[in-house]
Amino acid sequence: MSVQQRTLDCKDLHSYLKTLTATVLDRLYNHPATCLAVFRELPELSRLYIMRILFVDQAVPKAIMGSWVSPNSAKELEDIVKLLTELCLWQEVEMQGGLKGWLLNPTFRRNLKGALLGGGNEWSMKPPTDADPKARGIAILDEYAMGRWECVLHFMVGSHQHEVISSDALQILQHAGLMKKEPGENQLTITRDGFQFLLMDTSAQVWYFLLQYLDTATARGLDLIDCLGFLFQLSFSTLGQDYSTDSMSDGLQKFLQHLREFGLRKDGRFYPTRLALDIASGPKKSMLNAMTATSSNQNSGYIIVETNYRVYAYTDSSLQVALIALFCELMYRFPNLVVGIITRESVRQALRSGITADQIVSFLRQHAHPECYKEPPVLPSTIADQIKLWAIERDRFVYKDGVLYNQFDSQADFEILKNYAQERGVLVWHTTHGRKMVVTKEGHEEVRKFWKRHSRNGSM
């Protein structure tokens, strides 16, 4: 067992699409909204290449396409070729005269042109013909969406103040490995991955939760292509605008009902909320999104960390208090203030639960109080460094399963077997003093067979 921690893998949009088969991707690209959503998330150079060949119905020689960038950008060109190939956006073909060229996926080309230029079948969602007498404002939608999502988080931390969450959400939490049911127990308990999940930002949480749902879409009797197409359509809808559900299939109606954990409301019409609009973009990683998040945090942060390791959280939310308690020792609690302290033991307890040092530091910076931005850094560097040093203490040793070989008859036998294991890349450790060596558990069988053959030949 290794002491080093595994970080929860939260794929971005392109990483998820790469896991789909070429047949599924080809069906997916039949939706103009999907093509436009995939296109806008591509790197700038990738978008440039697609736009230059979008109106070319035949393959373009590689040599010509390679001349579109400077020689210094050869590595960047290799990266976009790999990306566009893995996403099945183009394919390599052989042209007349034996030249190699790239041909844009015809399905993707047709639907991207339709999304950019118009024409063809209508692909965007339409609002109802009649006005909603109980229209919801953006502020109400934001409050409703976060309230629904916090119900899931409350359930995970074991808060007694949470509302009942749906059975679908419970199944996804178990499928994702965020919670599990111990043998002989009726209640779910949070896992190591679940602790990491709690300290992720909301956008990444929602995206990860949705990916786990899509893994089970087929088992729920839903069409994965229809679900993905609807999500990409959502990304082009307007916050605060209601849309009709009358033209939706039964499968999409069911999918929409399951999305209520993200705040989507269903009652003959639905209102996309901010959480739902961000789904198609995946976890936020761009510089622009980081700047936007920082600006938002300056208004909504509630945590102040002092150089003496004291933590002051100006909140009355039981969920936020529970999250801070994951890595802090709580000392005092007032109606709108919680005081805690970061200690070596509290951080080590968080690390044992599966939370990483980087996640703790990121959480404290992400939720820093507006006052902290007046005199950067928002989190004292001594605190951030110490948390990481406490984490490094646990990573000094890495434990691996292995098999010990000793009691060699001669130094020559020891050298022969050691060199063989070293050549195979299965030697973990060796010492000439006492003629001892350790090989990996996986390589043991191969080394053992070699030693038997060597011993047999030596005795003949």
KOLLUMMAR-678784 format. One record per residue (C-alpha): residue in one letter; chain; x, y, z. Coordinates in pm, whole numbers, plus 32768, in hexadecimal, padded with zeros to 4 digits. Example, Ala and Ser with C-alpha at 12.3 -4.5 7.8 and 13.67 -1.06 7.14 Angstrom:
# KOLLUMMAR-678784
+------+-------+------+------+------+
| rest | kette |    u |    v |    w |
+------+-------+------+------+------+
|    a |     A | 84CE | 7E3E | 830C |
|    s |     A | 8557 | 7F96 | 82CA |
+------+-------+------+------+------+
***
This chain:
# KOLLUMMAR-678784
+------+-------+------+------+------+
| rest | kette |    u |    v |    w |
+------+-------+------+------+------+
|    m |     A | 8000 | 8000 | 8000 |
|    s |     A | 8088 | 8156 | 7FA0 |
|    v |     A | 8080 | 8283 | 8085 |
|    q |     A | 8074 | 836B | 7F57 |
|    q |     A | 7F14 | 83EC | 7F19 |
|    r |     A | 7E40 | 83BC | 7DE5 |
|    t |     A | 7D96 | 84F6 | 7D66 |
|    l |     A | 7C2E | 84DF | 7CF2 |
|    d |     A | 7C2F | 84DC | 7B75 |
|    c |     A | 7B42 | 85E5 | 7AF2 |
|    k |     A | 7B4E | 85D8 | 7977 |
|    d |     A | 7B13 | 870E | 78A6 |
|    l |     A | 7A25 | 8709 | 777C |
|    h |     A | 7B24 | 8692 | 767D |
|    s |     A | 7BB4 | 8588 | 7764 |
|    y |     A | 7A57 | 84FC | 7791 |
|    l |     A | 7A09 | 84FC | 761D |
|    k |     A | 7B4D | 843F | 75DA |
|    t |     A | 7AC3 | 831C | 76A6 |
|    l |     A | 79A0 | 82F3 | 75B2 |
|    t |     A | 79B6 | 8213 | 7481 |
|    a |     A | 79CE | 829E | 731E |
|    t |     A | 786B | 8224 | 72D5 |
|    v |     A | 77DC | 82DB | 7403 |
|    l |     A | 789D | 841A | 73AC |
|    d |     A | 7820 | 840F | 7246 |
|    r |     A | 76B8 | 83FB | 72C3 |
|    l |     A | 76FF | 850E | 73BD |
|    y |     A | 777F | 85F5 | 72AC |
|    n |     A | 7629 | 85E2 | 7206 |
|    h |     A | 75BF | 86F0 | 72FE |
|    p |     A | 7625 | 8853 | 7293 |
|    a |     A | 762A | 88C0 | 7400 |
|    t |     A | 7724 | 87AD | 7452 |
|    c |     A | 7809 | 880F | 7332 |
|    l |     A | 7805 | 897C | 7397 |
|    a |     A | 7841 | 8929 | 7507 |
|    v |     A | 7967 | 8845 | 74B4 |
|    f |     A | 79F5 | 8945 | 73C0 |
|    r |     A | 79EF | 8A66 | 74B9 |
|    e |     A | 7AA7 | 8998 | 75C0 |
|    l |     A | 7BC7 | 8944 | 74D3 |
|    p |     A | 7D18 | 89F5 | 74F1 |
|    e |     A | 7D3E | 8B2B | 7418 |
|    l |     A | 7E24 | 8A88 | 7317 |
|    s |     A | 7D35 | 8960 | 72F4 |
|    r |     A | 7C13 | 8A4D | 72AB |
|    l |     A | 7CE8 | 8B01 | 71A9 |
|    y |     A | 7D33 | 89BE | 70EF |
|    i |     A | 7BC7 | 8953 | 70F0 |
|    m |     A | 7B51 | 8AA3 | 706C |
|    r |     A | 7C51 | 8A99 | 6F50 |
|    i |     A | 7BD9 | 8946 | 6ED3 |
|    l |     A | 7A68 | 8963 | 6F36 |
|    f |     A | 79FD | 89BE | 6DD6 |
|    v |     A | 7AEE | 88D0 | 6D28 |
|    d |     A | 7A36 | 8790 | 6CCE |
|    q |     A | 7B6F | 86CA | 6C7F |
|    a |     A | 7CA8 | 8666 | 6D3A |
|    v |     A | 7DBE | 8766 | 6D69 |
|    p |     A | 7F2A | 86ED | 6D4E |
|    k |     A | 7FE9 | 86DF | 6E94 |
|    a |     A | 8107 | 87A4 | 6DFF |
|    i |     A | 8022 | 88C8 | 6DB3 |
|    m |     A | 7F83 | 88C2 | 6F0B |
|    g |     A | 80D8 | 88AF | 6FAD |
|    s |     A | 813E | 89F0 | 6EFC |
|    w |     A | 802A | 8AB0 | 6FB1 |
|    v |     A | 80FC | 8AC1 | 70EE |
|    s |     A | 8263 | 8B29 | 712C |
|    p |     A | 836D | 8A1A | 7162 |
|    n |     A | 837D | 8A82 | 72D0 |
|    s |     A | 8213 | 8A0D | 72FA |
|    a |     A | 8252 | 88A8 | 7281 |
|    k |     A | 820E | 8815 | 73DD |
|    e |     A | 80C9 | 88D9 | 73FA |
|    l |     A | 8063 | 8859 | 72A3 |
|    e |     A | 80A3 | 86F2 | 7311 |
|    d |     A | 7FC4 | 872A | 7441 |
|    i |     A | 7E9D | 87AD | 7377 |
|    v |     A | 7EC1 | 8697 | 7274 |
|    k |     A | 7EAE | 859A | 7390 |
|    l |     A | 7D85 | 864B | 7432 |
|    l |     A | 7CB7 | 866E | 72F4 |
|    t |     A | 7CFE | 8504 | 7299 |
|    e |     A | 7C99 | 847F | 73F0 |
|    l |     A | 7B56 | 8549 | 73DE |
|    c |     A | 7B13 | 84BA | 7281 |
|    l |     A | 7AF8 | 861C | 71F7 |
|    w |     A | 7BD7 | 85BE | 70D3 |
|    q |     A | 7C84 | 848C | 704A |
|    e |     A | 7DBF | 8442 | 6F89 |
|    v |     A | 7D84 | 83DB | 6E1E |
|    e |     A | 7E60 | 8386 | 6CF3 |
|    m |     A | 7E3A | 8477 | 6BD0 |
|    q |     A | 7E8D | 844F | 6A61 |
|    g |     A | 7FFF | 8425 | 6A26 |
|    g |     A | 8030 | 837F | 6B7A |
|    l |     A | 8021 | 84C4 | 6C3E |
|    k |     A | 7FA0 | 84B8 | 6DA1 |
|    g |     A | 7E91 | 85AF | 6E01 |
|    w |     A | 7D8D | 8608 | 6F07 |
|    l |     A | 7C18 | 85F8 | 6EC1 |
|    l |     A | 7B1F | 86A3 | 6FA9 |
|    n |     A | 7A0D | 85C2 | 702E |
|    p |     A | 78EA | 85FA | 6F37 |
|    t |     A | 77E1 | 85E1 | 7048 |
|    f |     A | 7898 | 86DA | 7124 |
|    r |     A | 78D3 | 87C6 | 6FFD |
|    r |     A | 7767 | 87C8 | 6F92 |
|    n |     A | 76DA | 8809 | 70EC |
|    l |     A | 77E0 | 8907 | 7154 |
|    k |     A | 7797 | 89CC | 7015 |
|    g |     A | 7626 | 89BB | 706B |
|    a |     A | 7665 | 8A3C | 71CB |
|    l |     A | 7747 | 8B58 | 7154 |
|    l |     A | 768D | 8BC1 | 701A |
|    g |     A | 7526 | 8B5E | 7066 |
|    g |     A | 7441 | 8A96 | 6F86 |
|    g |     A | 73D1 | 892F | 6FA9 |
|    n |     A | 72FF | 88B0 | 70C7 |
|    e |     A | 72CB | 8988 | 71FB |
|    w |     A | 73B1 | 890E | 7311 |
|    s |     A | 7390 | 8A0E | 7425 |
|    m |     A | 728A | 89EE | 7537 |
|    k |     A | 7152 | 8AC2 | 7517 |
|    p |     A | 709E | 8B7C | 762F |
|    p |     A | 6F2B | 8B32 | 7667 |
|    t |     A | 6E2C | 8BF6 | 75A2 |
|    d |     A | 6D7F | 8C6A | 76E0 |
|    a |     A | 6E27 | 8D33 | 77F2 |
|    d |     A | 6E5D | 8C91 | 7944 |
|    p |     A | 6D7A | 8D3C | 7A44 |
|    k |     A | 6E6E | 8CCE | 7B53 |
|    a |     A | 6FB2 | 8D2C | 7AA8 |
|    r |     A | 70ED | 8CF6 | 7B77 |
|    g |     A | 71F9 | 8DFE | 7B89 |
|    i |     A | 736D | 8DB3 | 7B6D |
|    a |     A | 73A8 | 8DE9 | 7CE1 |
|    i |     A | 7299 | 8CEB | 7D36 |
|    l |     A | 7329 | 8BF1 | 7C3F |
|    d |     A | 7486 | 8C17 | 7CD1 |
|    e |     A | 7404 | 8BE3 | 7E30 |
|    y |     A | 7334 | 8AB8 | 7DC8 |
|    a |     A | 7451 | 8A14 | 7D07 |
|    m |     A | 7551 | 8A3B | 7E1F |
|    g |     A | 744F | 89C7 | 7F1B |
|    r |     A | 7411 | 8888 | 7E59 |
|    w |     A | 7583 | 8846 | 7E2B |
|    e |     A | 75D5 | 888C | 7F96 |
|    c |     A | 74D6 | 8781 | 7FF7 |
|    v |     A | 75BE | 8681 | 7F54 |
|    l |     A | 76F0 | 870D | 8006 |
|    h |     A | 7636 | 871A | 8154 |
|    f |     A | 75DF | 85AC | 812A |
|    m |     A | 774A | 8554 | 80E3 |
|    v |     A | 77D4 | 8602 | 8219 |
|    g |     A | 76C5 | 8562 | 82EF |
|    s |     A | 7618 | 86A6 | 834E |
|    h |     A | 74CA | 8676 | 83F9 |
|    q |     A | 7443 | 87B1 | 8357 |
|    h |     A | 7439 | 872B | 81F4 |
|    e |     A | 72FB | 86E8 | 8134 |
|    v |     A | 72B7 | 8593 | 809F |
|    i |     A | 7372 | 8562 | 7F58 |
|    s |     A | 72F2 | 848F | 7E38 |
|    s |     A | 7339 | 831D | 7E12 |
|    d |     A | 73E3 | 836E | 7CC6 |
|    a |     A | 74DE | 844C | 7D7A |
|    l |     A | 751F | 8339 | 7E7C |
|    q |     A | 7567 | 823E | 7D67 |
|    i |     A | 7658 | 832E | 7CBC |
|    l |     A | 7713 | 8373 | 7E01 |
|    q |     A | 7747 | 81FE | 7E2B |
|    h |     A | 779E | 81C3 | 7CBD |
|    a |     A | 78A2 | 82DA | 7CCA |
|    g |     A | 7940 | 8247 | 7E02 |
|    l |     A | 78FB | 8386 | 7EC6 |
|    m |     A | 7830 | 82C7 | 7FC8 |
|    k |     A | 7814 | 8159 | 801D |
|    k |     A | 7746 | 8071 | 80F4 |
|    e |     A | 7810 | 7FA3 | 81EA |
|    p |     A | 77B3 | 7E32 | 8217 |
|    g |     A | 769E | 7E13 | 8316 |
|    e |     A | 7656 | 7F8A | 8311 |
|    n |     A | 7520 | 8031 | 8283 |
|    q |     A | 75AC | 8190 | 8261 |
|    l |     A | 76A5 | 8211 | 8162 |
|    t |     A | 77F7 | 8291 | 81DA |
|    i |     A | 78DE | 8381 | 8124 |
|    t |     A | 7A1A | 82F9 | 807D |
|    r |     A | 7B76 | 838B | 8040 |
|    d |     A | 7B05 | 83FE | 7EE7 |
|    g |     A | 79D4 | 8499 | 7F89 |
|    f |     A | 7AAA | 8574 | 806A |
|    q |     A | 7B6E | 85EF | 7F3C |
|    f |     A | 7A28 | 8630 | 7E86 |
|    l |     A | 79AA | 8713 | 7F9F |
|    l |     A | 7AD2 | 8801 | 7F7E |
|    m |     A | 7AB8 | 8823 | 7E02 |
|    d |     A | 7A1B | 8962 | 7D7C |
|    t |     A | 78A8 | 8950 | 7D28 |
|    s |     A | 78DB | 894C | 7BAE |
|    a |     A | 79C7 | 881F | 7BC3 |
|    q |     A | 78DD | 876E | 7CB8 |
|    v |     A | 77B1 | 8791 | 7BD1 |
|    w |     A | 7878 | 8722 | 7AA1 |
|    y |     A | 7908 | 85F0 | 7B54 |
|    f |     A | 77B0 | 8592 | 7BDA |
|    l |     A | 771F | 85AE | 7A7C |
|    l |     A | 782F | 84D4 | 79E1 |
|    q |     A | 77D8 | 83C3 | 7AD9 |
|    y |     A | 7669 | 83E7 | 7A7B |
|    l |     A | 76BB | 83C6 | 7907 |
|    d |     A | 7775 | 8282 | 7955 |
|    t |     A | 762A | 81F2 | 79CC |
|    a |     A | 754A | 8292 | 78C2 |
|    t |     A | 752B | 8155 | 77EE |
|    a |     A | 74D9 | 8083 | 7921 |
|    r |     A | 73C1 | 817B | 796F |
|    g |     A | 7329 | 8143 | 7817 |
|    l |     A | 739E | 8294 | 778F |
|    d |     A | 744B | 82E1 | 7647 |
|    l |     A | 75A5 | 836C | 7694 |
|    i |     A | 75AA | 8431 | 754E |
|    d |     A | 745F | 84DD | 759C |
|    c |     A | 74D4 | 8533 | 76FC |
|    l |     A | 761C | 85C9 | 7684 |
|    g |     A | 756F | 8684 | 756C |
|    f |     A | 747C | 871E | 7665 |
|    l |     A | 7599 | 8788 | 774C |
|    f |     A | 764A | 8837 | 762D |
|    q |     A | 7504 | 88E2 | 75CE |
|    l |     A | 74E9 | 895A | 7735 |
|    s |     A | 7636 | 8A0C | 7719 |
|    f |     A | 759F | 8AF4 | 7611 |
|    s |     A | 7466 | 8B47 | 76D7 |
|    t |     A | 742B | 8C8C | 7795 |
|    l |     A | 7434 | 8CAA | 790E |
|    g |     A | 72DF | 8D11 | 7992 |
|    q |     A | 7227 | 8CAA | 7853 |
|    d |     A | 7129 | 8B91 | 786B |
|    y |     A | 7113 | 8A80 | 775F |
|    s |     A | 6FFE | 8992 | 7702 |
|    t |     A | 7014 | 881A | 773B |
|    d |     A | 6EF1 | 87C0 | 7657 |
|    s |     A | 6FC8 | 8751 | 7530 |
|    m |     A | 70B3 | 867D | 7603 |
|    s |     A | 70B7 | 8503 | 75EB |
|    d |     A | 705F | 842E | 7719 |
|    g |     A | 71D0 | 83E0 | 7748 |
|    l |     A | 722F | 8551 | 7755 |
|    q |     A | 710E | 859A | 7840 |
|    k |     A | 7199 | 8490 | 7929 |
|    f |     A | 72FA | 851C | 7903 |
|    l |     A | 727D | 8679 | 7951 |
|    q |     A | 71D8 | 85F9 | 7A8E |
|    h |     A | 7322 | 855E | 7AFE |
|    l |     A | 73D0 | 86AC | 7AC7 |
|    r |     A | 730C | 8746 | 7BE2 |
|    e |     A | 7442 | 8717 | 7CBC |
|    f |     A | 74DF | 882B | 7BE9 |
|    g |     A | 73B3 | 890E | 7C1C |
|    l |     A | 72F5 | 88D3 | 7AD9 |
|    r |     A | 7182 | 88F8 | 7B1A |
|    k |     A | 707B | 882D | 7A61 |
|    d |     A | 6F0D | 888B | 7A4B |
|    g |     A | 6EAB | 8892 | 78DA |
|    r |     A | 6FCE | 8984 | 78B5 |
|    f |     A | 7126 | 899F | 794D |
|    y |     A | 721B | 8AAF | 79AC |
|    p |     A | 738E | 8A69 | 796E |
|    t |     A | 7451 | 8ADA | 7A9F |
|    r |     A | 75B6 | 8B51 | 7AB4 |
|    l |     A | 762F | 89F7 | 7B1C |
|    a |     A | 7586 | 8957 | 79EF |
|    l |     A | 760D | 8A59 | 78F9 |
|    d |     A | 7771 | 8A0D | 7968 |
|    i |     A | 774F | 8895 | 793E |
|    a |     A | 77BA | 887F | 77D1 |
|    s |     A | 78FD | 893B | 7815 |
|    g |     A | 7976 | 8843 | 7919 |
|    p |     A | 7A54 | 88AB | 7A3D |
|    k |     A | 7AD3 | 8A0E | 7A1D |
|    k |     A | 7C47 | 8A19 | 79CC |
|    s |     A | 7C7C | 8B41 | 78E9 |
|    m |     A | 7D20 | 8C86 | 795C |
|    l |     A | 7BE4 | 8D49 | 7910 |
|    n |     A | 7B15 | 8C60 | 79E9 |
|    a |     A | 7C18 | 8C76 | 7AFD |
|    m |     A | 7C09 | 8DF2 | 7AF2 |
|    t |     A | 7A8D | 8DE7 | 7AFC |
|    a |     A | 7A92 | 8CF4 | 7C21 |
|    t |     A | 7B88 | 8DD3 | 7CDC |
|    s |     A | 7AAA | 8F02 | 7CA6 |
|    s |     A | 797D | 8E3E | 7D23 |
|    n |     A | 7A3A | 8DBD | 7E54 |
|    q |     A | 7A95 | 8F20 | 7EB8 |
|    n |     A | 7924 | 8F5B | 7EF4 |
|    s |     A | 78BC | 8E07 | 7F7F |
|    g |     A | 79ED | 8D8C | 8045 |
|    y |     A | 79CE | 8D57 | 81BA |
|    i |     A | 7B1B | 8CCB | 8238 |
|    i |     A | 7C3E | 8D88 | 82D6 |
|    v |     A | 7D7C | 8CCA | 832C |
|    e |     A | 7E81 | 8D6C | 840D |
|    t |     A | 7FF4 | 8D1D | 8422 |
|    n |     A | 7FBD | 8C7F | 8579 |
|    y |     A | 7EEB | 8B6F | 84CA |
|    r |     A | 7DA3 | 8BFA | 8551 |
|    v |     A | 7C7C | 8BDE | 845C |
|    y |     A | 7B52 | 8CCA | 8472 |
|    a |     A | 7A23 | 8C67 | 83A3 |
|    y |     A | 790F | 8D6C | 8393 |
|    t |     A | 77EC | 8C88 | 8343 |
|    d |     A | 76B4 | 8BF1 | 83D7 |
|    s |     A | 76A4 | 8AD8 | 82D6 |
|    s |     A | 76C3 | 8981 | 8374 |
|    l |     A | 774C | 88FC | 822A |
|    q |     A | 7867 | 89F7 | 821F |
|    v |     A | 78B8 | 89B1 | 838C |
|    a |     A | 78BF | 883C | 8344 |
|    l |     A | 79B1 | 8872 | 8221 |
|    i |     A | 7A9E | 8941 | 82F7 |
|    a |     A | 7A92 | 8835 | 8407 |
|    l |     A | 7B26 | 873F | 830C |
|    f |     A | 7C80 | 87D4 | 833F |
|    c |     A | 7C5D | 88BE | 846D |
|    e |     A | 7C27 | 8890 | 85E1 |
|    l |     A | 7AF4 | 8961 | 8638 |
|    m |     A | 7B21 | 8A30 | 8774 |
|    y |     A | 79F9 | 8B1F | 8791 |
|    r |     A | 78AE | 8B44 | 86E1 |
|    f |     A | 77D4 | 8C7B | 86E1 |
|    p |     A | 7692 | 8CCB | 8621 |
|    n |     A | 7750 | 8D4B | 84EF |
|    l |     A | 78BC | 8CF7 | 853C |
|    v |     A | 7986 | 8BB9 | 8568 |
|    v |     A | 7AE9 | 8BBC | 85EE |
|    g |     A | 7BD6 | 8A9B | 85B3 |
|    i |     A | 7D46 | 8A4D | 859D |
|    i |     A | 7E10 | 898F | 849B |
|    t |     A | 7EEE | 8892 | 854B |
|    r |     A | 7FD8 | 8781 | 84D7 |
|    e |     A | 7EE8 | 8678 | 8556 |
|    s |     A | 7DB3 | 8716 | 84B3 |
|    v |     A | 7E67 | 8729 | 8364 |
|    r |     A | 7EE9 | 85C4 | 8384 |
|    q |     A | 7D87 | 8550 | 83D3 |
|    a |     A | 7D0F | 85FA | 8294 |
|    l |     A | 7E2A | 8556 | 81D0 |
|    r |     A | 7DCB | 8401 | 825D |
|    s |     A | 7C65 | 8441 | 81EA |
|    g |     A | 7CE0 | 846E | 8084 |
|    i |     A | 7CF1 | 85EA | 806E |
|    t |     A | 7E31 | 8675 | 7FD5 |
|    a |     A | 7EFD | 879D | 8051 |
|    d |     A | 7EC2 | 8855 | 7F09 |
|    q |     A | 7D4A | 8831 | 7F36 |
|    i |     A | 7D58 | 88C5 | 8095 |
|    v |     A | 7E29 | 89EE | 801E |
|    s |     A | 7D4B | 8A20 | 7EED |
|    f |     A | 7C10 | 8A16 | 7FC6 |
|    l |     A | 7C97 | 8B1D | 80B5 |
|    r |     A | 7CFA | 8C02 | 7F96 |
|    q |     A | 7BB7 | 8BCD | 7ED7 |
|    h |     A | 7AE0 | 8C30 | 8003 |
|    a |     A | 7BBB | 8D47 | 808C |
|    h |     A | 7B02 | 8E6B | 812D |
|    p |     A | 7AEF | 8FB2 | 8064 |
|    e |     A | 7BD3 | 9058 | 8166 |
|    c |     A | 7CEB | 8F66 | 8107 |
|    y |     A | 7CFC | 8FF5 | 7FA7 |
|    k |     A | 7D5B | 914C | 8026 |
|    e |     A | 7EB6 | 90D4 | 808C |
|    p |     A | 7F25 | 8FA4 | 7FBC |
|    p |     A | 7F6D | 8E8A | 7FDC |
|    v |     A | 7E0F | 8E1F | 8041 |
|    l |     A | 7EA5 | 8CF1 | 80F3 |
|    p |     A | 7FEA | 8D25 | 81B5 |
|    s |     A | 8104 | 8C70 | 8100 |
|    t |     A | 8180 | 8BDE | 8249 |
|    i |     A | 8031 | 8B2D | 8277 |
|    a |     A | 8027 | 8AA4 | 8113 |
|    d |     A | 8190 | 8A2B | 812A |
|    q |     A | 815D | 8987 | 827E |
|    i |     A | 8028 | 88C8 | 820A |
|    k |     A | 80F1 | 8840 | 80E5 |
|    l |     A | 8216 | 87E8 | 81C8 |
|    w |     A | 812F | 8722 | 82AD |
|    a |     A | 80B7 | 8668 | 8177 |
|    i |     A | 821B | 8620 | 8105 |
|    e |     A | 825E | 857B | 8256 |
|    r |     A | 8170 | 8465 | 81F1 |
|    d |     A | 820D | 843C | 8098 |
|    r |     A | 836E | 83EF | 810D |
|    f |     A | 8331 | 827A | 80E9 |
|    v |     A | 827D | 81BF | 7FD5 |
|    y |     A | 821E | 805A | 8024 |
|    k |     A | 8219 | 7F55 | 7F11 |
|    d |     A | 81D6 | 7DE0 | 7F16 |
|    g |     A | 830D | 7D17 | 7EC4 |
|    v |     A | 83BE | 7BC9 | 7EE9 |
|    l |     A | 850C | 7BA0 | 7F9F |
|    y |     A | 8622 | 7AC7 | 7F0B |
|    n |     A | 8746 | 7A69 | 7FEF |
|    q |     A | 8826 | 7944 | 8056 |
|    f |     A | 88E2 | 793C | 7F0B |
|    d |     A | 89F7 | 7836 | 7EF9 |
|    s |     A | 8AEC | 7925 | 7E54 |
|    q |     A | 8B1F | 7A8E | 7DF0 |
|    a |     A | 8B11 | 7A27 | 7C83 |
|    d |     A | 89B3 | 7995 | 7CAA |
|    f |     A | 8943 | 7AD2 | 7D59 |
|    e |     A | 89CB | 7BB1 | 7C41 |
|    i |     A | 892A | 7ADD | 7B30 |
|    l |     A | 87CF | 7AED | 7BCB |
|    k |     A | 87F1 | 7C5C | 7C2B |
|    n |     A | 8856 | 7CBE | 7AC7 |
|    y |     A | 8736 | 7BF5 | 7A35 |
|    a |     A | 8635 | 7C9F | 7B16 |
|    q |     A | 86D1 | 7DF3 | 7ACE |
|    e |     A | 86BA | 7DBD | 7956 |
|    r |     A | 854B | 7D60 | 7978 |
|    g |     A | 8506 | 7E98 | 7A49 |
|    v |     A | 8481 | 7DD2 | 7B72 |
|    l |     A | 85A1 | 7E08 | 7C68 |
|    v |     A | 852E | 7EDB | 7D91 |
|    w |     A | 865B | 7ECA | 7E79 |
|    h |     A | 87A1 | 7E0C | 7EA6 |
|    t |     A | 88D5 | 7E03 | 7F83 |
|    t |     A | 8A1A | 7D48 | 7F56 |
|    h |     A | 8A3C | 7D2E | 80D0 |
|    g |     A | 8994 | 7BE7 | 811E |
|    r |     A | 893A | 7BBB | 7FAB |
|    k |     A | 87CD | 7C20 | 7FC0 |
|    m |     A | 86DF | 7CAE | 7EBA |
|    v |     A | 856E | 7D00 | 7E9B |
|    v |     A | 84A4 | 7CE9 | 7D59 |
|    t |     A | 8343 | 7D62 | 7D14 |
|    k |     A | 8222 | 7C79 | 7D56 |
|    e |     A | 81C7 | 7C83 | 7BE5 |
|    g |     A | 8327 | 7C26 | 7B76 |
|    h |     A | 835B | 7B14 | 7C77 |
|    e |     A | 82D6 | 79F7 | 7BA0 |
|    e |     A | 83B4 | 7A4F | 7A78 |
|    v |     A | 84EB | 7A70 | 7B54 |
|    r |     A | 849B | 792A | 7C08 |
|    k |     A | 8481 | 786A | 7AC0 |
|    f |     A | 85CA | 78FD | 7A47 |
|    w |     A | 8675 | 7899 | 7B8B |
|    k |     A | 85F1 | 7735 | 7B6B |
|    r |     A | 8678 | 7719 | 7A09 |
|    h |     A | 87C6 | 77AB | 7A74 |
|    s |     A | 87E1 | 76BF | 7B9E |
|    r |     A | 8787 | 7592 | 7AC7 |
|    n |     A | 888B | 75EA | 79BF |
|    g |     A | 8993 | 762D | 7AC8 |
|    s |     A | 8964 | 74D7 | 7B67 |
|    m |     A | 8985 | 7419 | 7A1F |
+------+-------+------+------+------+
***
